[in-house]
Amino acid sequence: MTPDPLFDLAAEFAQATGNAERHTAYAACATGDEHISQTEKAATWTALAARRREELRAALRETLHGTVRAVPDQALPVATWQRGRVEVRAVTTDGARTVRVRYTPGQALETGAALIACAAATDERIGGTLTRTLAALPSHLDTEPTPTAPVGEEPTADRPTGAGREVRDA
């Protein structure tokens, strides 16, 4: 369904709801036959509003069912959005609709790490086309790690000597 019929359904629902509320308010102020007339009109518009609401819900469910398939936005696939948010941008394959996913910085970092891991695993299965891109990373997971000094300490050979050391260690 295109947006125009959805807009029409939304407008009909809004009009029926507005008329129901208006006639209910008139009925509250009226007496006698006018009260009965306004109450009947309010009931008619309320029933119509309920039907239009259900039609609108059904149309929205039909239009928005299933998974949205999208590809990364070519112009700006990732951007900062407001303070403290990272936005991933995509466009549906037919180009008719944009898709945005907003992350906190922590969520963005976790998602980025997961994307890199999945890309590496997938790339390995299809022949390793990312090898040039990932050349700085170790190529084998079973290699022995290089021993390093504990965090915050300098290796013995790299420790400075002389007056500067006493001042720093004091």
C-alpha positions in Angstrom: 0.0 0.0 0.0 1.3 3.4 -0.9 1.4 6.3 1.6 -1.6 8.1 0.2 -4.3 5.6 1.1 -2.7 5.4 4.6 -2.9 9.1 4.9 -6.5 9.0 3.8 -7.4 6.4 6.4 -5.6 8.4 9.1 -7.5 11.5 8.1 -10.8 9.7 8.2 -10.0 8.2 11.6 -9.0 11.7 12.9 -12.2 13.3 11.5 -14.4 10.6 13.0 -12.7 10.9 16.4 -12.9 14.7 16.4 -16.6 14.6 15.5 -17.3 12.0 18.2 -15.6 14.2 20.8 -17.4 17.3 19.6 -20.8 15.7 19.7 -20.0 14.2 23.2 -19.1 17.7 24.4 -22.3 19.2 22.9 -24.4 16.5 24.5 -22.8 17.2 27.9 -24.0 20.9 27.6 -27.4 20.2 26.1 -30.7 19.2 27.6 -33.9 17.5 26.5 -34.2 16.5 22.8 -30.9 18.3 21.9 -29.1 16.1 24.4 -30.6 12.9 22.9 -29.7 14.1 19.4 -26.1 14.9 20.2 -25.7 11.7 22.2 -26.9 9.7 19.2 -24.6 11.6 16.8 -21.7 11.0 19.2 -22.4 7.3 19.3 -22.5 7.1 15.5 -19.2 8.9 15.1 -17.6 6.9 17.9 -18.6 3.6 16.1 -17.2 5.0 12.8 -14.0 6.1 14.5 -13.6 2.5 15.9 -14.1 1.0 12.4 -11.6 3.5 10.8 -9.1 2.8 13.6 -9.3 -1.0 12.8 -9.0 -0.4 9.1 -6.0 1.8 9.7 -4.3 -0.8 11.9 -5.0 -3.5 9.4 -3.5 -1.4 6.6 -0.4 -0.6 8.6 0.1 -4.2 9.5 -0.2 -5.2 5.9 2.1 -2.4 4.7 4.8 -2.9 7.4 4.8 -6.7 7.7 8.0 -8.7 7.7 11.6 -7.7 7.7 12.7 -4.5 6.1 15.5 -5.3 3.7 18.0 -2.5 3.2 21.5 -1.8 2.0 24.0 0.7 3.5 23.5 4.3 2.5 26.2 5.0 -0.1 26.6 8.7 0.9 26.8 8.4 4.7 26.5 4.9 6.1 27.5 5.8 9.6 27.2 9.2 11.4 26.9 10.7 14.8 23.4 11.7 15.6 22.8 14.2 18.4 25.0 14.0 21.4 25.9 10.6 22.5 24.4 8.6 19.6 25.9 6.8 16.6 23.5 6.3 13.7 23.8 3.5 11.0 22.0 4.6 7.9 20.6 2.4 5.2 18.1 2.5 2.3 15.6 -0.1 1.2 16.7 -2.0 -1.9 14.0 -0.2 -4.0 15.2 3.2 -2.7 11.8 4.1 -1.4 12.5 4.2 2.3 15.3 5.0 4.6 16.2 2.9 7.7 18.1 4.3 10.7 19.4 2.4 13.7 20.7 4.6 16.6 23.2 3.2 19.1 24.8 4.5 22.3 28.6 4.6 22.0 28.9 1.3 23.9 26.4 -0.4 21.7 28.1 1.0 18.6 31.5 -0.4 19.8 30.0 -3.8 20.5 28.2 -3.9 17.2 31.3 -2.8 15.4 33.4 -5.6 17.0 30.7 -8.1 16.1 30.6 -6.9 12.5 34.4 -7.2 12.2 34.3 -10.7 13.7 31.5 -11.8 11.4 33.3 -10.3 8.4 36.5 -12.1 9.2 34.7 -15.5 9.6 32.7 -15.1 6.5 35.7 -13.9 4.5 37.7 -16.9 5.5 34.9 -19.2 4.2 34.8 -17.6 0.8 38.5 -17.5 0.1 40.0 -14.7 2.1 39.4 -11.6 0.0 40.0 -9.3 3.0 43.6 -10.5 3.5 45.0 -7.2 2.1 42.7 -5.1 4.3 43.4 -7.2 7.4 47.2 -7.6 6.7 48.1 -5.9 10.0 46.2 -8.5 12.0 47.7 -11.9 12.8 46.8 -14.4 10.1 46.8 -17.5 12.5 45.0 -17.8 15.8 47.2 -20.7 16.9 50.5 -18.6 17.0 52.0 -18.1 20.4 51.4 -14.6 21.9 54.5 -12.4 22.3 55.3 -11.9 26.0 54.9 -8.4 27.2 55.6 -6.5 30.3 52.8 -6.1 32.8 50.6 -3.0 32.2 52.1 0.1 33.8 55.7 -1.3 34.1 58.6 -0.7 31.8 60.9 -3.6 30.8 64.1 -3.6 32.8 66.3 -2.7 29.9 64.1 0.3 29.0 64.2 1.9 32.5 65.9 5.2 32.5 68.7 5.8 35.0 70.0 8.9 36.7 68.4 11.8 38.5 65.2 11.7 36.5 64.4 8.3 37.9 64.6 9.3 41.5 62.3 12.2 40.9 59.8 10.0 39.0 59.8 7.2 41.6 59.6 9.5 44.6 
